[in-house]
Amino acid sequence: MKSLGKMSMLAAACICTTAGSLQAQYVKTGGSDATSPLHLLKPDYPVPYETPSQQKIKAVADKVFAYLDATTPYALLDKRTGQVTTDLSKPDTNIILQTGDYRLTSYEWGVTYSAMLRMSEASGDKKYADYTHNRVQFLAKVAPYFSQMSKAFPQYRNPLKQVLEPHALDDAGAVCAAMIKSANGNLQTPMRPLIDRYMDFISNKEFRLADKTLARNRPLPNSIWLDDLYMSVPALAQMGKFTGNNAYYDDAVRQILQFSERMFNTGKGLYMHGWIQGMEPHPQFHWGRANGWALMAMSELLDVLPASHPGYAKVLKQFQQHAAGLAAYQSGSGFWHQLLDRSDSYLETSATAIYAYCMAHGINKGWLDAKAFGPAVLLAWNAVSTKVNDKGQVEGTCVGTGMGFEPAFYYHRPVNVFAAHGYGPVLLACAEVMILTQQKHFKLNDSALMFTEQ
C-alpha cells in the first residue's frame, strides 16, 4: 500500500511537472487562451521598448560627442610644414584651415552647434557648450585674416567664403542662430560682425517673392524650399531676442505663415517639400527631413517670440497641427519614412531625430500633451539610439537633397554616415528626451508605454 501511495504521488508530481512545462511551452509558443495568459507574451520589438535612463541617453550623446570632437579640429595649418600656426601677421596662401570630417561653416554644423549648447543645458556637462564656443569664436577670430587674403590674392579660393560672402540661406541662417545663442546676450561679442553680415544677407539680400516670402530661383524661377524655414526663421527669431527689434520677429512669423499657406496640406498635416510659382497642379512630395526643418523652425520661434506678439497663437497652432499630422505617420519601428506618407520608402534617421526633439520640446514647453505625444517620442528616441554605431557615427541619414517632382528622386537618395545632417538632430533628441524623462513619468501599463501623473 505504501508503495502504491508513493507511486501515486510520483505520478501526480510528474503530471504537475508536465503540465507546468506544457503551460510554459504554450506561453512561449502561443498556446491557447484557455491555458495561458497570452497577453503576457513578450513582443519581438525591432528597437528597445522602454523609458530610457538618463545614463543611457547620456552614453549615446557622449559617443557622438567623442567622434565629433576628434574629427572636427579648429586650427590653422601651414601647408608647407603641416604644423599648426597662430601667425596672422600677414596674408599667406600657405595658411589653410585644418580639415576634418565635416565643415565648420555649413548649415548642418549650425544645427550641431545649437545642439551642443542644448545638450550642455540638459546634462550640465560643460564639454558640449565648449565645443560650440571654441569653434564659433575661432571662426570669428580668423575671419578678418581670410578677408585680407581675398583682397591680397583675388584668385584665392577662400575656405571661409560662406562666412564672408554668403550667397544662400544655407550659408547664413543656422550658423548665425548658433552664434547668437553662443553670445548669450553679449552685444559686444567678437562674433557680432559675422552675425550682422549673416543677418544683412537674410533680411536684405536673399531673393524674395512679391509678398516678401523667402525664395530661390532654383531649380526653377520663384521656388520655395521648405528647408529654408530653418535656414532663416531661427536666426530671425534669435536676432529679435538679441537686439529687441520686433521687425525680426515680424519677418519670422511672416515666413511661417506664408510658407504654410502655400505648402501645408491640412488633410495630411504635412508639408510638401517644394513649391513653384505657377506650377498647376502641383506635385506634392512630403519629404521627411524638410518637414523636420519646418517643425524645428516653429519650435525655435516659439522659444523666443513674446506671447503677446499677434502672430504667436497662429504659429503655435501651426506647430500643433504639424506635430499631430507627423505623429500619425510614425512607423511601427519608431522611425519615420523618407517620404512620410509612402511606407515603401526607406526609414530615415535624421527626420526621426528631429521629430523626437521637437515633440519632446513641445511637451517640455507645454505646447503638446505628454499623454498624447510622450510615447511616440520615447519610441522615436529608442529607434534613433540604435543608429549610433560604436564609433559614434550616425547611420541611416539621407544625404543632402534638392527638390524633385517625381518619387524616384526621393526613394533612391543615398544614406551615409558622413551625411552631416544627422548629428545635430541626434544630439538635440538626446538633450530634450533627457529633460523630458526628468520632468515626466512614464510606465508600462498592460505592456504599453504611457505617460502617468504618478
LONUMI-361400 format. One record per residue: x, y, z of N, C-alpha, C in turn. Coordinates in pm, whole numbers, padded with zeros to 5 digits, always signed. Layout:
<recs>
XYZXYZXYZ;...
</recs>
This chain:
<recs>
+00084-00121+00000+00000+00000+00000+00088+00126+00000;+00197+00117+00085+00285+00234+00088+00349+00257-00049;+00383+00143-00116+00445+00155-00249+00349+00217-00348;+00224+00173-00341+00123+00230-00430+00105+00379-00404;+00108+00418-00275+00092+00561-00241+00205+00644-00297;+00328+00588-00282+00444+00661-00334+00435+00674-00486;+00391+00564-00549+00379+00568-00695+00276+00670-00739;+00167+00677-00663+00062+00774-00697+00113+00917-00683;+00190+00938-00573+00245+01073-00550+00344+01111-00660;+00428+01013-00700+00524+01040-00807+00453+01069-00939;+00349+00990-00966+00272+01011-01089+00209+01150-01089;+00153+01187-00973+00090+01320-00964+00193+01430-00984;+00312+01409-00924+00418+01508-00939+00460+01520-01084;+00472+01404-01152+00509+01407-01294+00406+01479-01378;+00277+01450-01343+00169+01515-01419+00175+01666-01400;+00198+01710-01270+00206+01855-01243+00324+01917-01314;+00440+01846-01309+00560+01899-01376+00538+01910-01526;+00477+01804-01582+00450+01805-01726+00353+01916-01762;+00250+01932-01676+00151+02037-01702+00217+02174-01698;+00309+02191-01596+00379+02319-01586+00466+02344-01708;+00537+02240-01754+00622+02254-01872+00540+02286-01994;+00425+02216-02005+00338+02241-02119+00285+02384-02117;+00249+02430-01992+00198+02567-01982+00304+02667-02023;+00429+02643-01975+00538+02733-02013+00559+02731-02163;+00548+02612-02222+00566+02600-02367+00454+02673-02440;+00332+02659-02388+00220+02727-02453+00238+02879-02448;+00285+02929-02333+00308+03073-02321+00414+03118-02421;+00515+03037-02434+00625+03073-02525+00582+03067-02671;+00504+02963-02706+00473+02943-02846+00335+02994-02886;+00257+03031-02788+00124+03081-02822+00016+03011-02742;+00016+02877-02742-00080+02802-02665-00223+02840-02699;-00308+02828-02600-00447+02867-02620-00487+02967-02513;-00588+03042-02539-00633+03144-02446-00684+03082-02316;-00728+02957-02323-00783+02891-02205-00675+02842-02111;-00552+02823-02159-00447+02761-02077-00332+02855-02043;-00321+02970-02104-00206+03057-02076-00242+03204-02096;-00178+03292-02016-00204+03437-02027-00133+03496-02149;-00194+03486-02262-00127+03525-02388-00090+03672-02391;-00162+03754-02315-00131+03897-02317+00005+03927-02254;+00063+03824-02184+00195+03843-02124+00308+03800-02217;+00276+03749-02334+00381+03714-02430+00464+03837-02462;+00595+03820-02468+00685+03931-02495+00690+03959-02644;+00653+04080-02687+00659+04111-02831+00803+04117-02880;+00822+04093-03005+00955+04097-03066+00975+04235-03129;+00998+04336-03043+01014+04474-03093+01146+04488-03170;+01148+04564-03279+01273+04582-03355+01368+04683-03290;+01318+04764-03195+01401+04860-03122+01368+04845-02974;+01453+04897-02884+01420+04889-02742+01283+04952-02715;+01206+04889-02628+01074+04940-02592+01076+04967-02443;+01117+05091-02408+01140+05122-02268+01150+05273-02249;+01140+05315-02125+01175+05453-02091+01325+05457-02070;+01400+05526-02153+01546+05523-02140+01592+05593-02013;+01697+05542-01954+01755+05605-01835+01838+05726-01875;+01861+05815-01779+01947+05930-01803+02087+05885-01846;+02133+05778-01783+02268+05728-01815+02275+05677-01958;+02171+05610-02003+02172+05556-02138+02168+05669-02241;+02086+05769-02217+02078+05883-02309+02212+05953-02316;+02270+05978-02200+02399+06048-02195+02507+05967-02263;+02502+05835-02248+02604+05750-02312+02598+05761-02464;+02478+05769-02520+02464+05786-02665+02521+05921-02707;+02484+06026-02634+02534+06160-02668+02685+06168-02654;+02740+06108-02548+02885+06111-02528+02959+06042-02641;+02901+05936-02692+02964+05863-02802+02970+05950-02927;+02859+06019-02956+02857+06110-03071+02955+06224-03049;+02955+06279-02928+03046+06390-02897+03191+06350-02920;+03231+06235-02867+03371+06192-02878+03413+06183-03025;+03324+06130-03108+03355+06120-03251+03369+06258-03314;+03274+06347-03286+03277+06479-03349+03392+06564-03298;+03421+06556-03170+03529+06637-03115+03662+06596-03177;+03676+06467-03205+03802+06418-03263+03814+06447-03412;+03701+06465-03480+03704+06474-03626+03668+06613-03680;+03655+06712-03591+03627+06848-03637+03724+06946-03571;+03852+06940-03609+03951+07030-03548+03924+07175-03587;+03970+07267-03504+03958+07410-03534+04096+07472-03515;+04168+07484-03625+04304+07537-03621+04346+07577-03761;+04453+07656-03768+04516+07691-03895+04643+07610-03910;+04669+07565-04033+04790+07491-04063+04874+07566-04164;+05005+07552-04153+05096+07594-04258+05117+07471-04346;+05063+07474-04468+05067+07354-04551+05209+07316-04593;+05304+07407-04579+05443+07373-04612+05503+07279-04507;+05460+07299-04383+05516+07219-04274+05416+07118-04217;+05288+07143-04243+05185+07059-04183+05163+07087-04036;+05221+07196-03986+05212+07228-03844+05106+07335-03819;+05047+07329-03700+04951+07431-03659+05024+07564-03643;+04959+07672-03687+05016+07805-03673+04913+07902-03618;+04962+08001-03547+04876+08110-03497+04921+08245-03553;+05011+08240-03649+05066+08363-03706+04968+08422-03808;+04903+08532-03772+04809+08600-03862+04862+08739-03899;+04994+08754-03899+05054+08887-03920+05044+08936-04063;+05043+08843-04159+05034+08886-04298+04966+08779-04382;+04896+08819-04489+04829+08720-04575+04929+08623-04636;+04897+08496-04632+04986+08392-04684+04899+08277-04731;+04903+08249-04860+04817+08144-04916+04858+08004-04871;+04969+07992-04801+05009+07863-04746+04938+07833-04613;+04869+07932-04559+04795+07912-04434+04654+07865-04469;+04619+07749-04417+04490+07688-04452+04417+07644-04324;+04288+07620-04338+04213+07561-04227+04247+07413-04215;+04269+07368-04093+04285+07224-04072+04152+07157-04102;+04155+07054-04183+04030+06990-04226+04000+06867-04140;+03871+06839-04129+03825+06721-04058+03720+06651-04141;+03632+06578-04075+03528+06505-04148+03413+06596-04191;+03397+06712-04127+03281+06799-04153+03326+06944-04160;+03246+07025-04228+03279+07167-04247+03225+07250-04130;+03310+07329-04070+03271+07408-03953+03175+07520-03987;+03159+07553-04114+03077+07667-04154+02946+07627-04222;+02916+07498-04228+02797+07453-04300+02672+07471-04215;+02555+07472-04279+02431+07485-04202+02410+07364-04113;+02455+07245-04159+02443+07127-04074+02520+07145-03944;+02633+07216-03954+02711+07237-03832+02652+07352-03749;+02577+07441-03811+02500+07536-03732+02401+07464-03642;+02335+07361-03698+02243+07279-03619+02319+07209-03507;+02436+07156-03540+02516+07084-03441+02563+07176-03329;+02603+07299-03364+02644+07394-03261+02529+07422-03164;+02410+07446-03217+02294+07469-03131+02264+07346-03046;+02279+07228-03105+02252+07104-03033+02350+07084-02918;+02476+07117-02941+02575+07105-02834+02538+07195-02716;+02493+07316-02745+02453+07408-02638+02334+07352-02561;+02237+07298-02633+02119+07241-02565+02156+07118-02484;+02248+07036-02535+02290+06917-02461+02363+06957-02333;+02438+07065-02337+02506+07114-02217+02405+07159-02113;+02299+07227-02157+02194+07269-02066+02125+07149-02002;+02097+07048-02083+02022+06931-02035+02103+06846-01939;+02232+06832-01966+02315+06737-01891+02400+06803-01783;+02422+06935-01796+02513+07002-01705+02659+06978-01738;+02684+06915-01852+02822+06882-01892+02877+06995-01979;+02977+07064-01928+03031+07183-01993+03100+07153-02127;+03144+07029-02146+03221+07000-02267+03140+07025-02394;+03008+07006-02387+02925+07026-02505+02921+07174-02543;+02897+07260-02445+02895+07404-02474+03032+07452-02520;+03137+07399-02460+03272+07439-02500+03299+07404-02646;+03245+07291-02691+03262+07252-02831+03215+07365-02922;+03097+07418-02894+03042+07525-02978+03117+07655-02959;+03135+07696-02834+03202+07825-02809+03340+07829-02875;+03415+07723-02862+03551+07720-02917+03551+07736-03069;+03459+07672-03135+03461+07674-03281+03402+07802-03340;+03293+07852-03283+03237+07976-03341+03327+08095-03309;+03392+08093-03193+03486+08201-03162+03611+08192-03250;+03652+08072-03283+03763+08055-03377+03728+08114-03513;+03607+08087-03561+03565+08144-03690+03567+08296-03686;+03520+08354-03575+03520+08499-03563+03663+08554-03561;+03753+08479-03500+03892+08525-03489+03964+08524-03624;+03941+08419-03704+04018+08405-03828+03949+08470-03948;+03822+08508-03935+03750+08567-04048+03818+08692-04103;+03863+08786-04020+03931+08905-04077+04058+08868-04155;+04129+08768-04107+04250+08725-04178+04216+08673-04316;+04114+08589-04326+04079+08534-04457+04013+08639-04546;+03957+08741-04488+03907+08854-04567+04024+08927-04633;+04130+08946-04557+04251+09007-04614+04309+08922-04727;+04301+08792-04711+04355+08702-04814+04285+08724-04948;+04153+08739-04944+04079+08759-05069+04117+08891-05134;+04143+08993-05053+04182+09123-05108+04324+09119-05165;+04413+09048-05095+04553+09042-05140+04572+08949-05259;+04488+08846-05268+04501+08746-05374+04363+08724-05438;+04326+08803-05537+04190+08798-05594+04149+08661-05645;+04243+08577-05686+04210+08444-05737+04209+08339-05627;+04230+08381-05505+04241+08288-05393+04106+08220-05366;+04110+08089-05346+03989+08013-05315+03970+08012-05163;+03886+08100-05116+03876+08127-04973+03793+08020-04901;+03851+07953-04800+03775+07850-04728+03663+07906-04641;+03663+08037-04617+03557+08099-04539+03463+08184-04625;+03456+08150-04752+03370+08229-04841+03225+08228-04796;+03175+08113-04745+03038+08106-04695+03013+08208-04586;+03115+08230-04503+03101+08322-04391+03115+08466-04437;+03212+08491-04522+03244+08628-04563+03152+08679-04673;+03105+08590-04759+03018+08631-04870+02903+08531-04887;+02812+08526-04791+02700+08431-04803+02619+08459-04929;+02582+08354-05000+02504+08372-05122+02377+08287-05123;+02349+08220-05012+02227+08140-04999+02192+08133-04851;+02066+08107-04823+02024+08093-04683+02098+07982-04613;+02135+07877-04687+02214+07768-04629+02342+07821-04566;+02401+07924-04627+02528+07978-04579+02512+08055-04449;+02392+08105-04423+02377+08207-04320+02300+08165-04196;+02177+08117-04213+02082+08114-04103+02119+08026-03985;+02154+07901-04008+02175+07807-03898+02298+07844-03816;+02407+07880-03883+02528+07919-03811+02505+08050-03737;+02435+08143-03800+02405+08271-03735+02326+08250-03607;+02223+08168-03612+02142+08142-03493+02228+08084-03381;+02317+07991-03417+02404+07930-03316+02500+08032-03256;+02552+08122-03339+02642+08225-03288+02571+08316-03189;+02448+08353-03220+02374+08441-03129+02349+08369-02997;+02314+08241-03003+02294+08164-02880+02425+08157-02801;+02536+08136-02870+02665+08127-02803+02703+08260-02738;+02666+08371-02803+02695+08503-02747+02621+08527-02617;+02505+08463-02601+02430+08466-02475+02403+08609-02427;+02358+08693-02520+02318+08829-02483+02429+08932-02485;+02553+08892-02511+02665+08986-02516+02664+09060-02650;+02613+09181-02651+02601+09257-02775+02736+09296-02833;+02841+09291-02751+02975+09328-02797+03059+09205-02832;+02997+09092-02849+03070+08969-02880+03158+08986-03004;+03277+08925-03004+03362+08929-03125+03294+08870-03248;+03189+08793-03225+03115+08734-03338+03018+08833-03401;+03001+08951-03343+02899+09044-03390+02915+09082-03537;+03037+09107-03588+03047+09138-03731+02995+09025-03821;+03020+08900-03782+02970+08788-03863+02818+08778-03850;+02767+08796-03729+02622+08791-03708+02553+08896-03792;+02607+09018-03791+02545+09126-03867+02553+09100-04018;+02663+09040-04063+02676+09010-04205+02574+08903-04246;+02561+08801-04166+02462+08697-04194+02320+08756-04198;+02288+08838-04099+02152+08892-04091+02123+08990-04205;+02224+09063-04248+02205+09152-04362+02170+09072-04486;+02233+08957-04501+02201+08874-04617+02057+08823-04608;+02019+08768-04493+01885+08712-04478+01777+08819-04497;+01797+08933-04435+01693+09036-04435+01690+09119-04561;+01805+09138-04625+01812+09236-04733+01859+09183-04868;+01923+09069-04873+01984+09027-04998+01927+08897-05057;+01875+08809-04974+01818+08686-05028+01696+08719-05113;+01678+08647-05222+01565+08667-05312+01433+08641-05239;+01332+08723-05270+01200+08706-05211+01094+08725-05319;+00979+08662-05294+00863+08685-05380+00804+08823-05349;+00703+08861-05425+00646+08995-05409+00590+09019-05270;+00542+08913-05202+00487+08930-05067+00593+08911-04958;+00721+08913-04996+00836+08903-04906+00863+08762-04854;+00802+08663-04917+00835+08525-04882+00974+08491-04935;+01060+08437-04849+01194+08398-04891+01187+08287-04996;+01263+08302-05102+01254+08207-05215+01390+08196-05283;+01394+08111-05384+01514+08093-05466+01472+08089-05612;+01570+08101-05699+01543+08086-05842+01604+07956-05894;+01606+07856-05811+01644+07721-05850+01562+07622-05770;+01527+07507-05826+01566+07458-05959+01492+07529-06072;+01385+07602-06039+01309+07680-06137+01285+07819-06078;+01251+07916-06161+01225+08050-06107+01115+08048-06001;+01131+08134-05902+01030+08153-05796+00998+08023-05724;+01103+07960-05671+01089+07834-05598+01092+07861-05448;+01003+07795-05375+01008+07799-05229+01049+07660-05180;+01153+07658-05098+01204+07535-05039+01164+07530-04893;+01098+07423-04851+01056+07412-04712+01177+07419-04618;+01290+07364-04661+01413+07367-04582+01447+07509-04535;+01412+07608-04619+01453+07745-04591+01386+07806-04468;+01280+07742-04417+01226+07790-04290+01331+07779-04181;+01403+07666-04178+01507+07653-04075+01629+07739-04108;+01654+07763-04236+01771+07841-04275+01751+07991-04253;+01633+08030-04204+01606+08173-04186+01538+08204-04053;+01432+08132-04019+01349+08170-03905+01423+08167-03771;+01502+08062-03740+01573+08066-03611+01666+08186-03598;+01736+08222-03706+01824+08339-03700+01743+08467-03679;+01633+08481-03753+01548+08598-03735+01494+08605-03592;+01451+08490-03541+01396+08486-03405+01502+08521-03301;+01620+08462-03315+01727+08490-03220+01771+08636-03227;+01771+08693-03348+01811+08834-03363+01707+08925-03300;+01580+08886-03307+01477+08963-03240+01501+08967-03090;+01534+08854-03033+01563+08849-02889+01693+08923-02857;+01794+08907-02941+01927+08963-02919+01924+09116-02919;+01850+09172-03012+01850+09318-03031+01727+09387-02974;+01620+09311-02951+01495+09374-02909+01418+09438-03022;+01459+09413-03144+01394+09472-03262+01283+09380-03309;+01158+09422-03292+01043+09337-03326+01030+09310-03474;+01099+09388-03559+01091+09365-03704+01141+09225-03739;+01238+09175-03665+01289+09040-03689+01183+08936-03654;+01113+08956-03544+01003+08865-03509+00894+08868-03616;+00863+08987-03661+00757+09002-03762+00792+08924-03888;+00917+08933-03930+00959+08864-04051+00955+08712-04030;+00998+08668-03913+00997+08524-03884+00855+08468-03887;+00761+08540-03827+00622+08497-03827+00568+08496-03970;+00601+08599-04046+00556+08608-04186+00600+08484-04263;+00724+08442-04246+00773+08327-04321+00696+08200-04285;+00673+08178-04156+00600+08058-04113+00460+08057-04175;+00390+08167-04166+00251+08171-04211+00240+08166-04363;+00329+08235-04435+00319+08238-04581+00372+08109-04645;+00473+08047-04586+00513+07914-04631+00397+07817-04610;+00336+07824-04492+00229+07729-04458+00108+07745-04548;+00075+07867-04583-00039+07892-04670-00022+07822-04805;+00099+07819-04854+00126+07759-04985+00154+07609-04978;+00214+07562-04867+00278+07431-04870+00222+07330-04770;+00136+07372-04678+00086+07279-04576-00041+07212-04623;-00039+07079-04626-00156+07000-04664-00236+06973-04536;-00346+07045-04519-00422+07035-04395-00486+06897-04377;-00517+06828-04487-00575+06695-04478-00478+06593-04421;-00350+06604-04456-00248+06511-04408-00175+06562-04284;-00177+06693-04264-00098+06751-04156+00050+06752-04188;+00084+06756-04319+00223+06751-04365+00251+06864-04463;+00377+06901-04473+00421+06999-04573+00474+06928-04697;+00450+06989-04812+00519+06948-04933+00661+07004-04929;+00752+06941-04998+00892+06983-04991+00917+07112-05067;+00867+07122-05188+00895+07238-05270+00769+07294-05334;+00770+07421-05363+00656+07489-05426+00712+07581-05534;+00655+07570-05654+00699+07652-05767+00583+07741-05810;+00607+07868-05814+00502+07962-05856+00455+07930-05998;+00325+07915-06015+00268+07890-06146+00259+07744-06185;+00308+07652-06102+00300+07510-06135+00164+07456-06092;+00084+07410-06189-00050+07358-06161-00082+07237-06249;-00135+07129-06194-00147+07104-06050-00009+07078-05990;+00008+07108-05863+00142+07099-05805+00167+06961-05745;+00271+06890-05791+00306+06762-05727+00341+06784-05580;+00302+06691-05495+00333+06703-05352+00414+06583-05307;+00536+06611-05261+00621+06508-05203+00658+06552-05062;+00614+06473-04966+00625+06511-04825+00753+06450-04768;+00863+06518-04797+00995+06467-04760+01018+06482-04610;+01073+06377-04549+01086+06371-04405+01168+06483-04344;+01293+06501-04388+01380+06597-04320+01331+06740-04339;+01279+06772-04456+01229+06909-04476+01114+06938-04381;+01025+06840-04359+00920+06858-04259+00980+06879-04121;+01093+06814-04096+01162+06835-03970+01214+06976-03956;+01274+07029-04063+01324+07168-04056+01209+07265-04028;+01094+07240-04088+00979+07329-04065+00933+07323-03921;+00919+07202-03867+00874+07188-03728+00974+07251-03632;+01104+07233-03659+01205+07288-03571+01212+07440-03582;+01187+07494-03701+01183+07640-03716+01072+07700-03630;+00955+07636-03631+00845+07685-03548+00879+07674-03400;+00942+07563-03363+00981+07542-03224+01077+07651-03178;+01176+07681-03260+01274+07784-03222+01212+07922-03215;+01117+07949-03302+01050+08078-03297+00966+08089-03170;+00890+07986-03137+00807+07988-03017+00890+08002-02891;+01014+07955-02894+01101+07967-02776+01125+08112-02735;+01131+08202-02832+01170+08341-02800+01063+08444-02836;+00964+08406-02917+00860+08501-02958+00775+08538-02837;+00760+08668-02807+00674+08707-02695+00532+08656-02716;+00472+08603-02610+00335+08551-02620+00237+08661-02659;+00276+08785-02636+00189+08898-02672+00195+08934-02819;+00289+08875-02893+00302+08907-03036+00175+08859-03108;+00122+08938-03201-00003+08899-03269+00007+08770-03348;+00128+08724-03380+00142+08600-03456+00166+08477-03370;+00181+08495-03238+00219+08383-03152+00116+08269-03159;-00010+08301-03141-00114+08196-03138-00122+08123-03271;-00102+08193-03382-00108+08129-03513+00009+08033-03533;+00127+08075-03490+00245+07987-03504+00229+07865-03414;+00181+07885-03292+00161+07773-03201+00061+07673-03258;-00049+07723-03313-00149+07634-03373-00090+07556-03489;-00009+07622-03570+00053+07554-03685+00149+07446-03636;+00226+07476-03533+00317+07377-03475+00238+07255-03426;+00129+07279-03357+00049+07169-03302-00016+07085-03412;-00066+07150-03516-00127+07076-03628-00023+06991-03699;+00095+07046-03717+00200+06972-03786+00246+06853-03701;+00266+06875-03572+00308+06765-03484+00206+06652-03486;+00078+06686-03483-00027+06584-03486-00025+06509-03618;-00007+06581-03728+00000+06517-03858+00117+06421-03868;+00233+06463-03818+00352+06378-03823+00335+06252-03738;+00278+06268-03619+00263+06155-03528+00183+06042-03593;+00089+06079-03677+00004+05977-03742+00081+05891-03841;+00199+05936-03885+00275+05861-03985+00396+05789-03928;+00412+05787-03796+00525+05713-03737+00510+05565-03765;+00619+05499-03801+00614+05356-03832+00617+05274-03704;+00589+05145-03715+00589+05055-03601+00726+05033-03540;+00831+05072-03611+00967+05060-03556+01012+05188-03488;+00927+05291-03490+00963+05417-03426+01018+05521-03521;+01067+05478-03638+01119+05571-03737+01006+05628-03822;+01040+05735-03894+00953+05786-03999+01018+05756-04134;+00935+05753-04237+00983+05719-04370+01043+05841-04442;+01127+05813-04539+01188+05917-04622+01080+06005-04685;+00982+05946-04749+00860+06016-04788+00754+05974-04686;+00708+06069-04608+00635+06038-04485+00510+05954-04508;+00440+05980-04616+00313+05911-04640+00328+05796-04738;+00451+05751-04763+00476+05638-04852+00557+05534-04776;+00487+05434-04724+00550+05338-04633+00646+05243-04702;+00653+05246-04835+00752+05163-04904+00881+05240-04929;+00888+05366-04888+01015+05439-04891+01091+05406-04762;+01223+05426-04764+01304+05375-04653+01286+05458-04526;+01323+05395-04414+01318+05461-04283+01442+05547-04267;+01423+05671-04220+01532+05769-04223+01559+05823-04083;+01687+05837-04049+01728+05869-03912+01715+06017-03878;+01764+06107-03963+01770+06248-03924+01632+06306-03900;+01535+06274-03986+01399+06324-03966+01341+06270-03836;+01363+06142-03811+01312+06081-03687+01369+06151-03565;+01499+06182-03568+01562+06250-03455+01504+06391-03437;+01480+06461-03547+01423+06596-03536+01283+06591-03474;+01201+06496-03518+01066+06486-03463+01072+06449-03314;+01163+06359-03276+01178+06323-03135+01211+06448-03054;+01305+06528-03106+01343+06651-03036+01225+06749-03027;+01163+06779-03139+01060+06882-03142+00937+06843-03059;+00898+06717-03067+00781+06675-02989+00815+06672-02840;+00934+06627-02805+00976+06631-02665+00982+06775-02615;+01037+06863-02698+01047+07004-02661+00907+07065-02645;+00817+07027-02735+00680+07075-02726+00613+07033-02596;+00639+06909-02553+00586+06863-02424+00650+06941-02310;+00782+06955-02315+00853+07023-02207+00812+07169-02192;+00773+07231-02304+00731+07372-02301+00582+07389-02278;+00507+07279-02274+00364+07288-02253+00282+07312-02378;+00343+07295-02496+00271+07316-02622+00199+07189-02667;+00247+07073-02623+00190+06944-02662+00155+06864-02538;+00057+06778-02551+00009+06692-02442+00104+06573-02426;+00158+06557-02305+00251+06447-02279+00185+06312-02298;+00059+06300-02261-00009+06170-02274-00022+06130-02420;-00044+06229-02508-00065+06201-02650+00066+06180-02726;+00168+06259-02693+00291+06259-02772+00410+06191-02703;+00405+06179-02571+00520+06123-02499+00559+05983-02544;+00466+05890-02556+00505+05756-02601+00569+05754-02739;+00518+05836-02830+00577+05843-02965+00719+05895-02958;+00744+05991-02869+00879+06047-02852+00974+05939-02804;+00934+05864-02702+01023+05760-02649+01050+05652-02752;+00947+05614-02826+00966+05515-02932+01064+05567-03036;+01051+05694-03072+01141+05754-03171+01284+05761-03120;+01301+05804-02994+01438+05813-02941+01501+05675-02934;+01426+05577-02887+01480+05440-02881+01523+05392-03019;+01445+05428-03121+01482+05390-03257+01611+05459-03299;+01619+05589-03276+01738+05666-03315+01862+05613-03244;+01848+05575-03118+01964+05528-03042+02030+05406-03104;+01954+05328-03179+02010+05209-03244+02093+05245-03367;+02088+05370-03410+02159+05411-03531+02291+05481-03500;+02329+05489-03374+02460+05543-03338+02554+05425-03320;+02652+05414-03409+02739+05296-03407+02850+05310-03303;+02935+05211-03296+03039+05208-03192+03138+05323-03205;+03153+05377-03326+03243+05490-03346+03180+05623-03308;+03047+05623-03285+02977+05747-03259+02921+05810-03384;+02927+05737-03495+02870+05787-03620+02721+05757-03625;+02649+05845-03694+02504+05829-03709+02475+05763-03843;+02410+05648-03839+02379+05573-03960+02235+05603-04006;+02210+05577-04135+02075+05587-04188+02028+05727-04221;+02122+05821-04239+02085+05959-04270+02093+05985-04420;+01987+06039-04473+01983+06077-04615+02082+06189-04640;+02154+06182-04751+02248+06287-04790+02170+06413-04831;+02243+06521-04857+02179+06645-04900+02088+06621-05019;+01974+06687-05017+01869+06656-05114+01807+06782-05171;+01808+06794-05304+01741+06904-05370+01592+06878-05382;+01529+06950-05470+01384+06941-05488+01352+06855-05609;+01258+06762-05595+01219+06677-05706+01069+06678-05727;+01027+06634-05845+00884+06634-05880+00835+06497-05925;+00909+06393-05886+00865+06255-05907+00926+06172-05795;+00865+06058-05761+00905+05987-05639+01042+05923-05641;+01089+05878-05755+01216+05805-05759+01331+05888-05702;+01326+06018-05724+01431+06107-05674+01447+06091-05523;+01337+06086-05450+01342+06075-05305+01366+05932-05258;+01305+05837-05326+01317+05697-05285+01462+05650-05287;+01540+05702-05379+01673+05647-05402+01786+05741-05362;+01757+05842-05282+01866+05924-05230+01953+05837-05140;+02083+05846-05152+02172+05762-05070+02167+05801-04922;+02208+05707-04838+02232+05736-04696+02381+05716-04671;+02435+05789-04571+02579+05783-04548+02610+05832-04407;+02709+05769-04342+02746+05812-04207+02811+05951-04209;+02858+05995-04325+02919+06128-04334+02817+06235-04377;+02690+06197-04386+02585+06297-04408+02573+06378-04279;+02618+06503-04285+02631+06584-04163+02497+06617-04099;+02389+06597-04174+02256+06636-04127+02208+06556-04007;+02270+06442-03978+02219+06356-03871+02269+06390-03732;+02383+06458-03721+02450+06471-03591+02382+06571-03498;+02352+06689-03548+02282+06786-03464+02147+06734-03416;+02063+06681-03507+01934+06627-03463+01945+06516-03358;+02043+06426-03371+02057+06320-03271+02092+06379-03134;+02183+06476-03131+02219+06540-03004+02101+06619-02947;+02025+06685-03033+01906+06756-02986+01806+06660-02925;+01786+06545-02990+01694+06445-02937+01742+06395-02802;+01870+06367-02790+01925+06323-02661+01897+06427-02552;+01924+06553-02583+01907+06659-02483+01762+06671-02438;+01671+06674-02534+01532+06702-02499+01464+06582-02433;+01500+06462-02475+01444+06343-02411+01501+06328-02270;+01625+06371-02250+01682+06372-02116+01600+06463-02024;+01566+06581-02073+01483+06674-01995+01343+06616-01974;+01286+06558-02079+01152+06502-02071+01142+06394-01965;+01239+06303-01963+01232+06192-01868+01269+06234-01727;+01326+06354-01712+01346+06411-01579+01217+06472-01525;+01140+06533-01615+01022+06609-01574+00894+06528-01574;+00885+06428-01660+00762+06350-01674+00787+06205-01635;+00678+06134-01607+00688+05995-01565+00619+05905-01668;+00687+05799-01703+00632+05701-01797+00639+05564-01733;+00546+05479-01767+00547+05343-01716+00485+05250-01819;+00508+05120-01798+00444+05018-01881+00310+04983-01817;+00204+05009-01888+00070+04977-01841+00010+04877-01938;-00008+04753-01890-00054+04646-01978+00038+04633-02099;+00170+04644-02073+00277+04629-02173+00294+04749-02265;+00216+04855-02246+00225+04972-02333+00290+05088-02260;+00388+05154-02324+00449+05274-02266+00347+05386-02266;+00330+05450-02152+00240+05565-02147+00278+05658-02035;+00231+05781-02050+00257+05886-01950+00165+05865-01831;+00218+05892-01712+00135+05884-01592+00164+06005-01504;+00066+06051-01432+00085+06163-01339+00158+06119-01213;+00163+05987-01187+00223+05935-01064+00373+05919-01080;
</recs>
